[in-house]
Amino acid sequence: MPRIILTLALGLLLLLPAAASAKRYDVRVGIGDQNVEMFDESRFERLDIKRVRYFVPWNAVRDPAALARARAYVQRARQAGVKVMVHVSTDDLRIRRAKLPSVKRYRRDVGRLVRELRPLGVREWGVWNEANHKSQPTWRAPGRAARYFKAFRKICGGCRIVALDVLDQRGVERYIKRFYRKLSPRLTRQARFVGIHNYSDVNRRRMSGTRGIMRAVRRHGPRKARFWLTETGGVVELGSSFRCNERRAGNRMRYLFRLLKRERSSIQRAYVYNWFGTDCTTRMDTGVVNRDGSPRRSYRVLRKGLRSFKR
């Protein structure tokens, strides 16, 4: 009998390293990309991604081509067993050029969009993408962004809604404060999912911007707020700020996973943006693979990092 016990004990000891290595942090990591072709990529399939993010113009229902693209994306994701978060955004990404829709138009057009995509399984939505950036018409209108959230709750009852989505740039705390001031105490409690685009932090290897946003939300909004990094990752190229450098982007992707581990009690989701790069031929390139699908350093770091996180 003692020999049997000793054998079982040794067997359990041998299993301990495997069990420890299998531990995963409770942060779900996905991908943000606009290209439906991503789902056909063998390298995408190897990552076993279960969540993706797709942004769509607020008035896409008035553009048959934009609506068809959104439907095709959601349907293909569903075939692949992947859940889509749809993020409402501007219809004109030029700096300070987009027009701010009235709440009535937002309610009407976004309501139609929800009715188109919700039957396809979309239950997670963002009220307005990167609301404080100058490429969005909401950048000087946090009050309007708050009213959009109020409207969206009625549009999509039972949905999980990212009430506010912001970039980690100067003035973001003031934007957050003004946003929550326009909500009643009851709506403030319900606006607990907040999106963060923290490119500055990740690519400068710091956490101050991300933490500052979280502190501001908890100070002016719900104390039990939960945060989603709706856009994050290593930048290959971004204008004059970051010259084309795949090696640096891979290193910054590694830093992202360090940040997620440290802030895992607050951050629930992270969507790495994006899948396909542009081979540094555009102002912004954040892809983890090249145009032809060949892997970059970022892809290899992402694949390794995902082993420690949930999908």
Buried (B, 14 or more C-beta within 10 A) or exposed (E): EEEEEEEEEEEEEEEEEEEEEEEEBEBBBBBBBBBBEBBEBEBBEEBEBBBBBBBBBBBBBEBEEBBEBBBEBBBBBBEBEBBBBBBBBBBBEEEEEBEBBEEEEBBBBBBBBBEBBBEBEBBBBBBBBBBBBBBBBBBBBBBBBBBBBBBBBEBBEEBEBBBBBBBBBEEBBEBBBBBBEBBEEEBBBBBBBBBBBBBBBBBBEBBEBBBBBBEBBBEBBBEEBBBBBBBBBBBBBBEEEBEBBBEBBBBBBBBBBEBBBEBEEBBBBBBBBBBBBBBBEEEBBBBBBBEEBEEBBBBEBBBEBBEBBBB
